[in-house]
Amino acid sequence: MRVLLTGHQGYLGTVMAPVLTAAGHEVVGLDSGLFADCVLGPRPADPPGRQVDLRDVTAEHVAGVDAVIHLAALSNDPLGALAPDLTYDINHHASVRLARLAREAGVRRFLYASTCSVYGAAGGDDLVAEDAPLRPVTPYAESKVRVEDDLHALSDGDFSPVYMRNATAFGYSPRLRADIVLNNLVGHALLSGEVLVLSDGTPWRPLVHAVDIARAFAAALSAPREAVHDRAFNIGSETNNVTVAEIAEQVAEAVSGARVVITGETGADPRSYRVDFSRFRAAVPGFDCEWTVKQGALELADAYRKHGLTREGFERRFTRLAHLRAASEAGAVDETLRWRR
Ligand SMILES: NC(=O)c1ccc[n+]([C@@H]2O[C@H](COP(=O)([O-])OP(=O)(O)OC[C@H]3O[C@@H](n4cnc5c(N)ncnc54)[C@H](O)[C@@H]3O)[C@@H](O)[C@H]2O)c1
């Protein structure tokens, strides 16, 4: 298939592009490149792509495409809280516009990168499956719910949206993010000797390796239409349903000499959900996630040491919000995160 991959220069997109290519697909990227230079280690070989803002996509960008994988977004809660209107403009309105254009162009499958954050304040220890009530607690998660609803309205006999509700990702990507929990805790442990948890450690936070997300998208791309059409899937594995305190313990084991410090200063995080991942395994027989949290912590510690993660990189270049603030202060992007040049 000829696949349009939006967000191909992000953390997940950089890992996903080679997985799709290896599966035999022709990948074309689309990204505004906000983090294109935020690289740890050798610069990745990106697939052919266009530097386009999602808000400016036209019919030309989806012409001749068989499937769209839509990752491009302002991708976390702090970014959403900083500028809720911008989050809705990019994550919601521009995403739905892209989907409409894709449908008009005859694109048959649209894999949407949603999130388990849609369950938000699910609370409790029960497993939440895809039909659980959605209780988003941030503009970011709310934007994902709105897109799922609007894509559902667009689905028909020829256009199949699929809602991939990913757990929180971890693992090395050349376009690293240090602002997601495992990547963050390993980096802090290496740089300071402390596995620093600011919450009280009790929230459930299901995790999934970036490579397993990429494999799941590749599997959903080639699954029979009736298995995935207009369906939501939690992407991850029950093994990696862990509390933040458990994640911290795994990190302390992976980074020798590091000790866990739970300050509790931000209190109990309302975002807590423990997830049932069985629907996707049933829909796509043979698929399962391969990476454990412990393996990911070891992989990250190795990559950080090998590529020389610095405190500047950890706090600025690989932290999405800090990087965008710096780009804005330097005048490189305007207040709507468009390039000024
Ligand atoms: N990383 C996770 O833990 C996780 C978990 C669940 C869902 N997701 C979703 O997966 C997707 C990818 O996440 P990620 O971790 O790779 O994030 P990321 O921030 O690393 O990548 C997002 C990409 O989108 C691009 N982008 C942002 N605004 C754009 C715009 N207006 N026009 C064009 N491109 C734009 C950025 O340049 C970037 O390359 C997002 O939709 C995110 O919500 C991520």
The ligand as a Tripos MOL2 file, in Angstrom:
@<TRIPOS>MOLECULE
LIG
   44    48     1     0     0
SMALL
NO_CHARGES

@<TRIPOS>ATOM
      1 N1          3.8690    8.8730   22.7840 N.am      1 LIG1
      2 C1          2.8330    8.3800   23.4820 C.2       1 LIG1
      3 O1          2.9680    7.9350   24.6480 O.2       1 LIG1
      4 C2          1.4780    8.3220   22.8460 C.ar      1 LIG1
      5 C3          0.4780    7.5720   23.4770 C.ar      1 LIG1
      6 C4         -0.7860    7.5600   22.9230 C.ar      1 LIG1
      7 C5         -1.0410    8.2580   21.7520 C.ar      1 LIG1
      8 N2         -0.0420    8.9690   21.1560 N.ar      1 LIG1
      9 C6         -0.3440    9.7040   19.9390 C.3       1 LIG1
     10 O2          0.5510    9.2960   18.9330 O.3       1 LIG1
     11 C7          0.8360   10.3920   18.0710 C.3       1 LIG1
     12 C8          2.3400   10.5850   17.9520 C.3       1 LIG1
     13 O3          2.8780   10.8390   19.2450 O.3       1 LIG1
     14 P1          4.4260   11.1060   19.4590 P.3       1 LIG1
     15 O4          4.7520   10.6390   20.8190 O.co2     1 LIG1
     16 O5          5.1940   10.6050   18.3040 O.co2     1 LIG1
     17 O6          4.4500   12.7020   19.4900 O.3       1 LIG1
     18 P2          5.5330   13.7120   18.8840 P.3       1 LIG1
     19 O7          5.2810   15.0340   19.5150 O.co2     1 LIG1
     20 O8          6.8890   13.1460   19.0190 O.co2     1 LIG1
     21 O9          5.1810   13.7490   17.3420 O.3       1 LIG1
     22 C9          4.0950   14.4700   16.8430 C.3       1 LIG1
     23 C10         4.4660   14.9530   15.4500 C.3       1 LIG1
     24 O10         3.3760   15.7330   14.9620 O.3       1 LIG1
     25 C11         3.9170   16.8640   14.3100 C.3       1 LIG1
     26 N3          2.9610   17.9690   14.3550 N.ar      1 LIG1
     27 C12         2.4810   18.6100   15.4360 C.ar      1 LIG1
     28 N4          1.6610   19.6130   15.0390 N.ar      1 LIG1
     29 C13         1.6320   19.5750   13.6810 C.ar      1 LIG1
     30 C14         0.9630   20.3540   12.7070 C.ar      1 LIG1
     31 N5          0.1770   21.3870   13.0160 N.pl3     1 LIG1
     32 N6          1.1560   20.0460   11.3890 N.ar      1 LIG1
     33 C15         1.9570   18.9950   11.0390 C.ar      1 LIG1
     34 N7          2.6320   18.2310   11.9310 N.ar      1 LIG1
     35 C16         2.4570   18.5310   13.2430 C.ar      1 LIG1
     36 C17         5.1780   17.2240   15.0830 C.3       1 LIG1
     37 O11         6.0690   17.9760   14.2910 O.3       1 LIG1
     38 C18         5.7060   15.8510   15.4500 C.3       1 LIG1
     39 O12         6.6400   15.3810   14.5070 O.3       1 LIG1
     40 C19         0.1020   11.5930   18.6370 C.3       1 LIG1
     41 O13        -1.1320   11.7230   17.9830 O.3       1 LIG1
     42 C20        -0.1170   11.2010   20.0800 C.3       1 LIG1
     43 O14        -1.2450   11.8500   20.6330 O.3       1 LIG1
     44 C21         1.2210    9.0150   21.6770 C.ar      1 LIG1
@<TRIPOS>BOND
     1     1     2 1
     2     2     3 2
     3     2     4 1
     4     4     5 ar
     5     4    44 ar
     6     5     6 ar
     7     6     7 ar
     8     7     8 ar
     9     8     9 1
    10     8    44 ar
    11     9    10 1
    12     9    42 1
    13    10    11 1
    14    11    12 1
    15    11    40 1
    16    12    13 1
    17    13    14 1
    18    14    15 2
    19    14    16 1
    20    14    17 1
    21    17    18 1
    22    18    19 2
    23    18    20 1
    24    18    21 1
    25    21    22 1
    26    22    23 1
    27    23    24 1
    28    23    38 1
    29    24    25 1
    30    25    26 1
    31    25    36 1
    32    26    27 ar
    33    26    35 ar
    34    27    28 ar
    35    28    29 ar
    36    29    30 ar
    37    29    35 ar
    38    30    31 1
    39    30    32 ar
    40    32    33 ar
    41    33    34 ar
    42    34    35 ar
    43    36    37 1
    44    36    38 1
    45    38    39 1
    46    40    41 1
    47    40    42 1
    48    42    43 1
@<TRIPOS>SUBSTRUCTURE
     1 LIG1         1 GROUP 0 **** ****
